Amino acid sequence: MAVYDRRNMDRIRRDSIIRSQEMYSQSMPRPETGAGDSSANRNIKRKEQDRGRNVLEELLDGPIDGDKLLIAALILLLIREGGDKKLILALGYILL
């Protein structure tokens, strides 16, 4: 069985801090280098999101509020998990 003295514990603690900082820095998104490309990509993404939002607003007869979004997320979850079809249809009816 390994015996840990204060020096070993301090070294282990420092190593763990360094590893966690490295993982954190790797998890952060890297900024894109091309300024023109990033603004063009943002515009394309914004247009796609607006198009999707317009379709949802058209289907749901009005703007999307928190309640409608929550019910839609619940329907999606139930569909993916193979939930009760009557419950899914009832939630869909409430959503309309």
C-alpha positions as CSV (number, residue, x, y, z in Angstrom):
1,M,0.0,0.0,0.0
2,A,1.3,3.4,-0.9
3,V,2.2,5.9,1.8
4,Y,1.5,9.5,1.0
5,D,3.3,12.1,2.9
6,R,2.7,15.9,2.7
7,R,5.2,16.4,-0.2
8,N,3.5,13.7,-2.3
9,M,0.0,15.1,-1.6
10,D,1.1,18.6,-2.6
11,R,2.6,17.2,-5.9
12,I,-0.6,15.3,-6.6
13,R,-2.7,18.4,-5.9
14,R,-0.5,20.6,-8.2
15,D,-0.7,18.0,-11.0
16,S,-4.5,17.8,-10.7
17,I,-4.8,21.6,-10.8
18,I,-2.6,21.8,-13.9
19,R,-4.6,19.0,-15.6
20,S,-7.9,20.6,-14.8
21,Q,-6.7,24.0,-16.2
22,E,-5.5,22.3,-19.4
23,M,-8.8,20.5,-19.8
24,Y,-10.7,23.8,-19.2
25,S,-8.6,25.7,-21.8
26,Q,-9.1,22.9,-24.3
27,S,-12.8,22.9,-23.8
28,M,-13.1,26.6,-24.6
29,P,-14.1,27.4,-28.3
30,R,-11.3,28.8,-30.4
31,P,-12.0,32.0,-32.2
32,E,-11.9,31.8,-36.0
33,T,-9.0,33.4,-37.7
34,G,-10.8,34.9,-40.8
35,A,-12.9,37.9,-39.8
36,G,-14.8,37.8,-43.1
37,D,-15.5,34.1,-42.9
38,S,-16.8,34.3,-39.3
39,S,-19.3,37.1,-40.0
40,A,-20.5,35.3,-43.1
41,N,-21.0,32.1,-41.1
42,R,-22.8,34.0,-38.5
43,N,-25.2,35.5,-41.0
44,I,-25.9,32.2,-42.6
45,K,-26.6,30.6,-39.2
46,R,-28.8,33.5,-38.3
47,K,-30.8,33.1,-41.5
48,E,-31.2,29.4,-40.9
49,Q,-32.4,30.0,-37.4
50,D,-34.9,32.7,-38.5
51,R,-36.2,30.3,-41.2
52,G,-36.7,27.6,-38.6
53,R,-38.3,30.0,-36.2
54,N,-40.7,31.2,-38.9
55,V,-41.8,27.7,-39.7
56,L,-42.4,26.9,-36.0
57,E,-44.3,30.2,-35.6
58,E,-46.4,29.3,-38.6
59,L,-47.2,25.9,-37.3
60,L,-48.0,27.0,-33.8
61,D,-50.1,30.1,-34.8
62,G,-48.0,32.8,-33.2
63,P,-44.8,33.5,-31.5
64,I,-43.0,30.8,-29.5
65,D,-43.2,31.3,-25.8
66,G,-41.6,29.3,-23.0
67,D,-44.7,27.1,-22.5
68,K,-44.9,26.0,-26.1
69,L,-41.2,25.4,-26.2
70,L,-41.3,23.3,-23.1
71,I,-44.2,21.2,-24.4
72,A,-42.4,20.7,-27.7
73,A,-39.3,19.6,-25.9
74,L,-41.4,17.1,-23.9
75,I,-42.9,15.8,-27.1
76,L,-39.5,15.3,-28.7
77,L,-38.2,13.5,-25.6
78,L,-41.2,11.2,-25.5
79,I,-40.9,10.4,-29.2
80,R,-37.2,9.6,-28.8
81,E,-37.8,7.4,-25.7
82,G,-40.8,5.6,-27.2
83,G,-43.4,7.2,-25.0
84,D,-47.1,6.7,-24.9
85,K,-48.6,7.7,-28.3
86,K,-51.8,9.0,-26.7
87,L,-49.8,11.2,-24.4
88,I,-47.8,12.5,-27.3
89,L,-50.9,13.3,-29.3
90,A,-52.5,15.0,-26.3
91,L,-49.5,17.2,-25.8
92,G,-49.5,18.0,-29.6
93,Y,-53.2,19.0,-29.3
94,I,-52.4,21.3,-26.3
95,L,-49.5,22.7,-28.3
96,L,-51.9,23.8,-31.1
